Amino acid sequence: MTLPGVAELKAQARRLRAALAASGQTLSHSQSLELLSAQYGFRDWNTACAAASSIPAPSFAVGSRVCGHYMQKTFAGEIIGLSKLGRSGHIRVTVQFDQPVDVVSFDSFSAHRSRVTSVIREDGLSVSKTSNGEPHLKNETCRLNSSAAVPSGSADVQSAVIAHLLIRTERLHDFMNCKESRGILEAVRLSGRAA
């Protein structure tokens, strides 16, 4: 059984206490913490709390916006799946890309990926590597500005995010079918190329 963090242990103890109270058994909060600690194999709450505190909090969460490189191609996307793998510190992450990423470097052939699952370390770099030694996946968290992801990394990641925003702008333009917005769209397109 994987040991969750302290906050989750306390939440589980509250749920245990509420469930027992519903069946007519009264239990103090400290007693529910002690019972929960025993369930996880610890002698008392203090020991369980110390063990749970030593587990580093994941730097990524489901729903987080991420940017980075997959197979040395830039991407922006959202984490849709996340699980910690034992005590190794490795994390299995599933990322849904905003735009498919062509993972082939050969000009005459393409293979696009919209979603990938990879095992990463807590620094966001995948454990598996390409033949030239580069990690398959390099994740960076993105700062949110309004509803758009603004990357905290390199210029090529910023270009990927600008491309994503351009596609959204083009969809909005098509929906509105407005002549005045063509000039705005062209200005946005030109400013994206300049970055």
NULUMMI-498303 format. One record per residue (C-alpha): residue in one letter; x, y, z; residue number from 1. Coordinates in pm, 1 decimal, decimal comma. Example, Ala and Ser with C-alpha at 12.3 -4.5 7.8 and 13.67 -1.06 7.14 Angstrom:
2
<pt a; <1230,0; -450,0; 780,0>; 1>,
<pt s; <1367,0; -106,0; 714,0>; 2>,
# end
This chain:
195
<pt m; <0,0; 0,0; 0,0>; 1>,
<pt t; <144,3; 338,1; -102,7>; 2>,
<pt l; <166,2; 590,3; 178,5>; 3>,
<pt p; <-9,1; 917,7; 91,0>; 4>,
<pt g; <95,6; 1260,1; 220,2>; 5>,
<pt v; <6,9; 1396,1; 565,7>; 6>,
<pt a; <-292,7; 1598,0; 440,8>; 7>,
<pt e; <-445,5; 1290,5; 277,0>; 8>,
<pt l; <-382,4; 1078,8; 589,2>; 9>,
<pt k; <-566,3; 1337,0; 800,1>; 10>,
<pt a; <-852,8; 1343,8; 550,4>; 11>,
<pt q; <-872,7; 962,9; 563,5>; 12>,
<pt a; <-880,7; 977,7; 945,4>; 13>,
<pt r; <-1170,4; 1227,7; 931,9>; 14>,
<pt r; <-1360,6; 1001,3; 689,9>; 15>,
<pt l; <-1295,6; 698,8; 914,1>; 16>,
<pt r; <-1419,8; 888,9; 1217,9>; 17>,
<pt a; <-1734,4; 1002,8; 1032,5>; 18>,
<pt a; <-1807,9; 651,7; 904,9>; 19>,
<pt l; <-1772,8; 502,9; 1252,7>; 20>,
<pt a; <-1988,6; 780,6; 1399,9>; 21>,
<pt a; <-2258,9; 699,0; 1143,2>; 22>,
<pt s; <-2260,5; 340,2; 1270,5>; 23>,
<pt g; <-2285,3; 456,0; 1632,3>; 24>,
<pt q; <-1921,8; 419,3; 1738,5>; 25>,
<pt t; <-1757,9; 729,2; 1882,3>; 26>,
<pt l; <-1391,2; 787,6; 1821,9>; 27>,
<pt s; <-1168,3; 1088,9; 1885,6>; 28>,
<pt h; <-966,2; 1237,9; 1603,3>; 29>,
<pt s; <-638,5; 1123,6; 1762,2>; 30>,
<pt q; <-775,4; 768,2; 1794,6>; 31>,
<pt s; <-871,3; 767,7; 1426,1>; 32>,
<pt l; <-518,4; 886,5; 1337,3>; 33>,
<pt e; <-369,5; 603,4; 1544,9>; 34>,
<pt l; <-597,8; 342,9; 1379,3>; 35>,
<pt l; <-509,7; 472,4; 1035,6>; 36>,
<pt s; <-138,0; 461,3; 1120,4>; 37>,
<pt a; <-172,0; 96,6; 1224,8>; 38>,
<pt q; <-352,3; 24,5; 895,6>; 39>,
<pt y; <-44,6; 150,9; 708,2>; 40>,
<pt g; <185,7; -58,7; 930,1>; 41>,
<pt f; <320,2; 210,3; 1162,9>; 42>,
<pt r; <330,1; 181,8; 1542,8>; 43>,
<pt d; <174,3; 526,6; 1599,3>; 44>,
<pt w; <65,2; 851,9; 1434,4>; 45>,
<pt n; <398,5; 1028,1; 1495,2>; 46>,
<pt t; <588,6; 759,7; 1303,6>; 47>,
<pt a; <336,7; 758,3; 1017,7>; 48>,
<pt c; <341,4; 1138,4; 1001,5>; 49>,
<pt a; <722,2; 1146,1; 986,4>; 50>,
<pt a; <726,8; 887,6; 706,6>; 51>,
<pt a; <455,6; 1071,6; 510,4>; 52>,
<pt s; <634,2; 1405,9; 554,5>; 53>,
<pt s; <952,5; 1268,1; 400,1>; 54>,
<pt i; <772,3; 1193,0; 74,1>; 55>,
<pt p; <828,5; 1492,2; -156,2>; 56>,
<pt a; <516,0; 1649,6; -300,7>; 57>,
<pt p; <482,5; 1592,9; -675,5>; 58>,
<pt s; <571,1; 1897,5; -880,7>; 59>,
<pt f; <306,0; 1808,2; -1139,5>; 60>,
<pt a; <-66,1; 1750,9; -1094,9>; 61>,
<pt v; <-353,9; 1631,5; -1312,6>; 62>,
<pt g; <-490,1; 1932,9; -1497,1>; 63>,
<pt s; <-156,7; 2118,4; -1486,0>; 64>,
<pt r; <-42,9; 2292,9; -1801,4>; 65>,
<pt v; <298,4; 2175,8; -1917,6>; 66>,
<pt c; <532,5; 2279,6; -2196,3>; 67>,
<pt g; <856,6; 2130,5; -2308,8>; 68>,
<pt h; <999,6; 1887,3; -2558,7>; 69>,
<pt y; <886,5; 1541,5; -2666,2>; 70>,
<pt m; <1132,1; 1357,0; -2888,8>; 71>,
<pt q; <1312,5; 1692,7; -2925,3>; 72>,
<pt k; <998,4; 1864,0; -3063,6>; 73>,
<pt t; <831,5; 2144,5; -2869,2>; 74>,
<pt f; <486,1; 2100,4; -2721,1>; 75>,
<pt a; <227,9; 2258,6; -2494,7>; 76>,
<pt g; <-36,6; 2045,5; -2327,7>; 77>,
<pt e; <-218,8; 1929,0; -2019,5>; 78>,
<pt i; <-145,8; 1646,7; -1776,2>; 79>,
<pt i; <-442,0; 1407,3; -1786,4>; 80>,
<pt g; <-293,3; 1117,1; -1591,1>; 81>,
<pt l; <-41,3; 1093,1; -1310,7>; 82>,
<pt s; <75,6; 819,7; -1074,3>; 83>,
<pt k; <374,3; 784,0; -845,3>; 84>,
<pt l; <575,4; 465,6; -898,3>; 85>,
<pt g; <684,5; 326,5; -562,1>; 86>,
<pt r; <954,4; 500,7; -362,1>; 87>,
<pt s; <1185,2; 554,5; -660,1>; 88>,
<pt g; <1063,6; 910,3; -709,7>; 89>,
<pt h; <954,7; 825,3; -1063,2>; 90>,
<pt i; <615,8; 939,7; -1191,2>; 91>,
<pt r; <407,3; 795,8; -1476,5>; 92>,
<pt v; <258,3; 1094,7; -1657,8>; 93>,
<pt t; <12,6; 1113,9; -1947,8>; 94>,
<pt v; <16,2; 1439,1; -2143,3>; 95>,
<pt q; <-250,3; 1545,0; -2393,5>; 96>,
<pt f; <-83,0; 1778,4; -2643,9>; 97>,
<pt d; <-267,8; 2089,3; -2759,1>; 98>,
<pt q; <-145,8; 2014,9; -3112,2>; 99>,
<pt p; <-13,5; 1680,4; -3240,3>; 100>,
<pt v; <365,5; 1651,7; -3233,3>; 101>,
<pt d; <552,3; 1499,7; -3528,6>; 102>,
<pt v; <802,3; 1267,9; -3362,2>; 103>,
<pt v; <993,6; 1173,7; -3677,5>; 104>,
<pt s; <1288,7; 1384,3; -3791,0>; 105>,
<pt f; <1293,4; 1234,0; -4143,0>; 106>,
<pt d; <1150,7; 1477,9; -4402,2>; 107>,
<pt s; <967,8; 1216,5; -4613,4>; 108>,
<pt f; <776,9; 1057,7; -4325,5>; 109>,
<pt s; <561,5; 1181,2; -4037,3>; 110>,
<pt a; <421,7; 1022,1; -3724,4>; 111>,
<pt h; <208,6; 1252,7; -3510,9>; 112>,
<pt r; <134,7; 1197,7; -3141,3>; 113>,
<pt s; <-154,8; 1369,3; -2963,9>; 114>,
<pt r; <-108,2; 1195,6; -2630,1>; 115>,
<pt v; <191,4; 1029,6; -2467,9>; 116>,
<pt t; <255,9; 840,1; -2148,1>; 117>,
<pt s; <606,8; 842,0; -2006,6>; 118>,
<pt v; <788,8; 766,8; -1683,3>; 119>,
<pt i; <959,9; 1083,1; -1558,6>; 120>,
<pt r; <1173,3; 1182,7; -1263,8>; 121>,
<pt e; <1051,9; 1458,9; -1032,5>; 122>,
<pt d; <1255,3; 1712,1; -1230,6>; 123>,
<pt g; <1030,6; 1648,3; -1533,9>; 124>,
<pt l; <1282,8; 1454,5; -1744,8>; 125>,
<pt s; <1187,5; 1110,5; -1872,5>; 126>,
<pt v; <1382,8; 806,3; -1766,2>; 127>,
<pt s; <1391,4; 670,0; -2122,7>; 128>,
<pt k; <1622,0; 839,1; -2372,4>; 129>,
<pt t; <1666,2; 865,3; -2746,0>; 130>,
<pt s; <1961,7; 707,9; -2925,9>; 131>,
<pt n; <2156,5; 1033,4; -2889,2>; 132>,
<pt g; <2105,2; 1036,6; -2510,3>; 133>,
<pt e; <1832,9; 1302,2; -2489,0>; 134>,
<pt p; <1530,7; 1229,5; -2264,6>; 135>,
<pt h; <1215,7; 1139,8; -2461,4>; 136>,
<pt l; <1012,0; 1388,4; -2259,8>; 137>,
<pt k; <1120,2; 1715,6; -2097,3>; 138>,
<pt n; <833,9; 1871,6; -1899,7>; 139>,
<pt e; <826,1; 2224,0; -1766,7>; 140>,
<pt t; <533,8; 2369,3; -1577,4>; 141>,
<pt c; <373,2; 2670,1; -1741,7>; 142>,
<pt r; <255,0; 2982,9; -1566,3>; 143>,
<pt l; <-106,8; 3064,9; -1640,5>; 144>,
<pt n; <-193,1; 3408,8; -1771,9>; 145>,
<pt s; <-568,8; 3440,2; -1830,2>; 146>,
<pt s; <-657,7; 3110,8; -1997,8>; 147>,
<pt a; <-339,0; 3085,3; -2202,6>; 148>,
<pt a; <-25,7; 2897,1; -2104,2>; 149>,
<pt v; <285,5; 3111,0; -2085,0>; 150>,
<pt p; <593,0; 2889,4; -2073,9>; 151>,
<pt s; <868,5; 2942,4; -1825,2>; 152>,
<pt g; <1133,1; 2808,6; -2062,1>; 153>,
<pt s; <1301,3; 2857,0; -2395,9>; 154>,
<pt a; <1199,2; 3054,7; -2705,7>; 155>,
<pt d; <1098,7; 2743,4; -2903,9>; 156>,
<pt v; <854,6; 2645,0; -2627,2>; 157>,
<pt q; <716,2; 2998,0; -2643,9>; 158>,
<pt s; <671,1; 2952,4; -3019,4>; 159>,
<pt a; <471,0; 2633,7; -2955,8>; 160>,
<pt v; <239,1; 2820,1; -2722,4>; 161>,
<pt i; <202,8; 3108,9; -2969,3>; 162>,
<pt a; <113,6; 2855,6; -3240,7>; 163>,
<pt h; <-152,2; 2708,5; -3011,2>; 164>,
<pt l; <-295,4; 3055,3; -2947,5>; 165>,
<pt l; <-293,4; 3130,6; -3320,8>; 166>,
<pt i; <-498,1; 2819,3; -3390,0>; 167>,
<pt r; <-750,5; 2924,8; -3125,8>; 168>,
<pt t; <-757,5; 3273,5; -3278,6>; 169>,
<pt e; <-814,2; 3128,3; -3626,6>; 170>,
<pt r; <-1102,1; 2915,1; -3496,8>; 171>,
<pt l; <-1256,0; 3220,9; -3336,2>; 172>,
<pt h; <-1208,5; 3413,5; -3659,1>; 173>,
<pt d; <-1379,6; 3141,0; -3861,6>; 174>,
<pt f; <-1664,9; 3134,7; -3615,0>; 175>,
<pt m; <-1713,2; 3510,5; -3621,8>; 176>,
<pt n; <-1653,0; 3543,3; -3999,9>; 177>,
<pt c; <-1575,7; 3908,8; -3944,6>; 178>,
<pt k; <-1374,4; 4120,0; -4194,7>; 179>,
<pt e; <-1237,1; 4350,4; -3922,0>; 180>,
<pt s; <-1071,6; 4064,1; -3736,1>; 181>,
<pt r; <-853,9; 3971,5; -4037,6>; 182>,
<pt g; <-616,6; 4262,3; -3968,4>; 183>,
<pt i; <-591,9; 4165,2; -3602,3>; 184>,
<pt l; <-525,4; 3801,6; -3692,5>; 185>,
<pt e; <-250,5; 3902,6; -3937,1>; 186>,
<pt a; <-87,5; 4123,9; -3670,6>; 187>,
<pt v; <-93,0; 3835,4; -3421,2>; 188>,
<pt r; <50,8; 3601,5; -3682,5>; 189>,
<pt l; <335,2; 3842,9; -3763,8>; 190>,
<pt s; <416,3; 3900,6; -3397,1>; 191>,
<pt g; <429,8; 3522,3; -3345,6>; 192>,
<pt r; <683,2; 3483,9; -3625,1>; 193>,
<pt a; <896,4; 3759,3; -3479,2>; 194>,
<pt a; <921,7; 3573,6; -3145,1>; 195>,
# end
